[in-house]
Amino acid sequence: MIILQGGGYTARIAPESGGIISRLDWTAPDKRQHSLLHAPFGATPSTAAPNMFGTWPMVPFANRAFGGLVDDGEHCFHVVHNNPRGGGNIHGFGWQSAWDVAQYDRTYAALEHRRSEGEDPYRYLARQEIGLSEDGMTVALSVTNEADRALPFGLGHHPWFPCAEDTRLGMSATRALTLDETFRPTGSETLKGRGPYAKKPVFATGAEQAWNFLDWDGKARIETPSRGIAIMLTAGESLRVPVVWAPAGAEFVCVEPQSHAIGAPSEPVVHEIAPLKRLQPGETLSGWFRIGAETI
């Protein structure tokens, strides 16, 4: 475990457990401490199943490869099944890998994860740079294709934010993926009024919520008046295909900045909507996001 501190923020990172940022805390101007990521008491990072707290990198793709299939229309192969709730591959390999600490000081850390073997052709170097300032925690994520052929890649991060009965989510998008009951994409739709969260409604409706937005403006705001805090998520242009998900009654809401839509590795319908990016050998895909806070 390594700890970063700066700008009133404290981040706890477990490089050996998928490079997870297991906690992000903020000291407000009134000296009150606020947890900005869902972090249940006693929760320990694991690589056995996706951690339902903190935030962690998704590489070489985010979300689901149904049936473990990767097919970008030119090459087709399978990757290991690692989804304990339904098979296929979920969130790639990075969250199950140990990351090396390439650089570390009080306010900044750079972690690297290299995949140099495996039954599938993915060979790459992934890097996440985590920095703290008064603006919040900024994470820069990248993946470089180290295979000897072009391959499809994607990136994402999976933050779990605290959610109470009065938590409001505000974010705008003009389109969304359409999903069936198994979260498999079937197409896309145009959203009215810039989407279901444009007017910042209370998030906890008593039902599961699952969206994969397209044409997002890169900004989300999570307000919880009972805690007197607003959490802001901002993402760069390459990570603006976010997933919003929470089961009914959850004490968290996931707002996941990612570079492509659910099922992009395996589903032909997604190839025309928000596909993976085909990287030539030595080529790099990168993106960034920031989590900050303010009192309300």
Beta strands, then each sheet from edge to edge (+ up, - down):
strand 1: 2-6
strand 2: 9-14
strand 3: 20-27
strand 4: 33-35
strand 5: 57-58
strand 6: 64-65
strand 7: 69-71
strand 8: 76-78
strand 9: 89-90
strand 10: 100-104
strand 11: 108-115
strand 12: 124-133
strand 13: 136-145
strand 14: 151-153
strand 15: 156-157
strand 16: 160-162
strand 17: 168-179
strand 18: 185-190
strand 19: 209-224
strand 20: 229-235
strand 21: 243-246
strand 22: 252-256
strand 23: 277-279
strand 24: 284-295
sheet 1: 1+ 2- 3+ 4-
sheet 2: 5+ 15-
sheet 3: 6+ 9-
sheet 4: 7+ 8-
sheet 5: 10+ 11- 12+ 13- 24+ 20- 19+ 17- 18+
sheet 6: 10+ 11- 12+ 13- 24+ 20- 19+ 21- 22+ 16-
sheet 7: 14+ 23-
end
